[in-house]
Every structure is written in C-alpha cells, then in structure tokens.
C-alpha cells in the first residue's frame, strides 16, 4: 500500500512521467481488417497469378535473390542485382495470400540452355534455388494485369527482348540497326564474300571467360559464337551473339571478348574495320 501511494505521489509530481506510465498500459489497437474492395482485389490477384502456375515465365530485368518484392504497379522494391535472362526463368509452384493487400508466389529459379540441334532454349529448374515473390495488390484491382505483365514475361516475348542488352537484341533481330557509335559512317568490311587483299584482324590480347555458378554446378560446357567488328583502333565493337549457350555464359563470353585487343585488319596498306566471328569455349 505504501509503495502504491509513493508511485501515485511521484506521478502527481511529474506530469510527463505520469503520462508516459499510463501510455505504457494502453492496449495496442488491432490492425484494421481488409475491406471488401481489398478482398476482391486479392481474389482477382490469386486467380490471375494462379494462371501462371506451370507456364514458362521469366522475371523481367532478371533480378537476383531468393525473395523479391514489388509494389502494386509491378515496380521492384530495393535495388536487387540484375541477371542475364537465361538465369531468370521461374517455375511457380503455388500462390497464396500474405498479409493485408499482398500475394506471394513460391517456386524455383530456372536456367535456360540452348539446344543447337533443335534450335530451342530448354528449361532446367535449379532445385537448390527457391524463389519467393511478394506482390502488393491495390484495393480496386485496377492495373493488376499490367502489374503482372511488368513483373513477368510469358515466354521470350518482344518486351523481354527489348529489355535485353544489345548483344541479345541483335541475336533475336539480326537486322536491327546499331545506334550511332565509333563506326558510324565509316567503311566496314563485311564477311558476306571474300575480299581480295584483306588481312584479317589478329588477336593480340585474349581474356578467358568465367563460369556462372549455375553452369558450374550443372556441368554445362560448350561454345558461344559471337559476331563483332574490329575497328581500326583494334577494339571490338558491336558484339552480338551468333550462337548462344545459356546459363548466363553468353553474357560472360561477351564480357570477356569486350576486353580483347586486336591488330587491326589491313587492306591496301591501310587499317580498316572488319567484321569477324569469335568463339568462346567453356569446358
């Protein structure tokens, strides 16, 4: 009793302390329950994303990581590292609610490997790379399909191709014009026919490519064929994939060839820009 009176006396003598003490015993308000519009939006999202289960889909922009989070417009949260699209496939196993206004997609990452005999990319699930994707859903469910299209590509669609680096865009669209660069307006010797008196460029410095972790784990080996133009400066320009391999190795091949240095091609005693083919072997 005396202790209680002492506490009450201290509270009367210190108004701020009293307010703080009383605030500590006020029960927290429960989180508001989702309203009918949110519930309807979640139901629509579950139906829409459930339709992706079992389909060949890709994560646009190829984000790395075991868990990715997106807002209701389909914009990724944070700054996850970007991966080559051949490491950005996804097998969705299940779709479920996660908290108020969010859905969760669980599955496995999938690596793509090119089959040169059938000229197709084959899917190889990475069983040790589980992936969780959390997508916010707005109350009205408006823009849900747009958000899903922003996050996912069903197959290698035109939007996915346009978002790829130039070396991939020119693989899917070989006739695509190159943007203005060091070679714009300069003569380039193409390899469409033999050229009399042409001395081809010669490699003076070569860089070996590195394997990706996925390719090393699955023991992937093979050749990435590249087409490029060696300028009069001996530098490689306009690198494009001619024959892919997949598993992120095409990107590694381009990175390695970009560090090559050449003795420029010569014609009539003058250096000239020359198109050529280079193979990068992974073994």
TAURRA-V801486 format. One record per pair of residues at least 24 apart in sequence whose ideal C-beta (glycine too) atoms are under 6 Angstrom apart, sorted by the first residue. I is the first residue (numbers start at 1). J is the second residue. D is the distance in whole Angstrom. If there is no record, write none. Layout:
((I,J,D) (I,J,D))
//
This chain:
((34,100,5) (37,139,4) (38,101,6) (38,139,5) (41,137,5) (41,139,6) (41,141,4) (42,97,6) (42,137,6) (44,141,4) (45,103,5) (45,137,5) (45,144,6) (46,95,6) (48,144,6) (49,95,5) (49,105,6) (50,95,5) (52,92,5) (53,92,5) (55,154,6) (56,155,6) (57,90,5) (57,152,5) (57,154,5) (58,88,5) (58,89,5) (58,153,5) (58,160,6) (59,88,5) (59,90,6) (60,153,6) (62,88,4) (67,132,4) (68,133,5) (69,134,5) (70,135,5) (70,151,6) (71,136,5) (72,136,4) (72,138,4) (73,147,6) (74,147,4) (74,150,3) (74,151,5) (84,248,4) (84,251,4) (86,112,4) (86,246,5) (86,248,6) (87,111,6) (87,248,5) (89,123,6) (91,125,6) (98,134,6) (101,136,6) (101,137,6) (102,134,6) (102,136,6) (103,135,5) (104,134,5) (105,133,4) (106,132,6) (107,131,6) (111,214,5) (111,247,5) (112,246,5) (113,246,4) (113,247,6) (114,244,4) (114,245,6) (114,246,5) (167,239,5) (167,240,5) (167,241,5) (167,254,5) (170,240,4) (171,241,4) (178,238,5) (182,231,6) (183,237,6) (183,273,6) (186,273,6) (188,229,6) (188,273,5) (189,272,6) (189,274,5) (190,275,5) (191,275,5) (197,267,6) (198,267,5) (199,266,4) (200,265,6) (201,230,4) (201,262,4) (201,264,6) (201,265,5) (201,274,6) (202,263,5) (203,262,6) (204,261,5) (204,263,5) (205,261,4) (207,256,5) (207,259,4) (209,252,4) (209,253,5) (209,256,4) (209,280,5) (210,252,6) (212,247,6) (212,248,4) (214,247,5) (215,247,4) (215,249,5) (220,247,5) (221,282,5) (221,283,5) (223,279,5) (223,281,5) (224,250,5) (224,253,4) (224,280,5) (225,279,5) (226,257,6) (226,278,5) (227,277,6) (229,273,6) (229,275,5) (230,262,5) (230,274,5) (231,273,5) (232,264,5) (232,271,4) (232,273,6) (234,261,6) (234,262,5) (234,264,5) (236,260,5) (249,282,6) (253,280,4))
//
